[in-house]
Amino acid sequence: MNWPSAMAASTRQHRLNLRQIKRDDHFYTDQFSITMATATALIMIEAVALVLLIQGAQTG
């Protein structure tokens, strides 16, 4: 996802959050964290890369 798309998505989500807060019956519900998903994906990619580097060092 490029940064203009990310900015558009975050702006849309911000507006939705503001609308929810303005309602009288609003209560907080925890939402899926894109930050945690990104961090998890990066950790998994790094782990795979590390394994591949170690295997390459042993064979080469």
DAZIFEN-V246896 format. One record per residue. N is the residue number from 1. RES is the residue in one letter. D_LAST is the distance of its C-alpha to the last C-alpha in Angstrom with 2 decimals. Layout:
n->N res->RES d_last->D_LAST
n->N res->RES d_last->D_LAST
This chain:
n->1 res->M d_last->35.96
n->2 res->N d_last->37.11
n->3 res->W d_last->39.21
n->4 res->P d_last->42.62
n->5 res->S d_last->42.14
n->6 res->A d_last->41.13
n->7 res->M d_last->44.20
n->8 res->A d_last->46.44
n->9 res->A d_last->45.21
n->10 res->S d_last->45.70
n->11 res->T d_last->49.12
n->12 res->R d_last->50.17
n->13 res->Q d_last->49.09
n->14 res->H d_last->50.94
n->15 res->R d_last->54.09
n->16 res->L d_last->53.89
n->17 res->N d_last->53.55
n->18 res->L d_last->56.55
n->19 res->R d_last->58.63
n->20 res->Q d_last->57.85
n->21 res->I d_last->58.80
n->22 res->K d_last->62.08
n->23 res->R d_last->63.13
n->24 res->D d_last->65.35
n->25 res->D d_last->63.65
n->26 res->H d_last->60.14
n->27 res->F d_last->57.97
n->28 res->Y d_last->54.36
n->29 res->T d_last->51.75
n->30 res->D d_last->48.10
n->31 res->Q d_last->46.09
n->32 res->F d_last->42.50
n->33 res->S d_last->40.46
n->34 res->I d_last->38.24
n->35 res->T d_last->36.83
n->36 res->M d_last->35.67
n->37 res->A d_last->34.24
n->38 res->T d_last->32.26
n->39 res->A d_last->31.01
n->40 res->T d_last->30.00
n->41 res->A d_last->28.16
n->42 res->L d_last->26.26
n->43 res->I d_last->25.32
n->44 res->M d_last->24.07
n->45 res->I d_last->21.99
n->46 res->E d_last->20.52
n->47 res->A d_last->19.79
n->48 res->V d_last->17.96
n->49 res->A d_last->15.94
n->50 res->L d_last->15.12
n->51 res->V d_last->14.07
n->52 res->L d_last->11.78
n->53 res->L d_last->10.24
n->54 res->I d_last->9.95
n->55 res->Q d_last->8.51
n->56 res->G d_last->5.77
n->57 res->A d_last->5.30
n->58 res->Q d_last->5.75
n->59 res->T d_last->3.77
n->60 res->G d_last->0.00
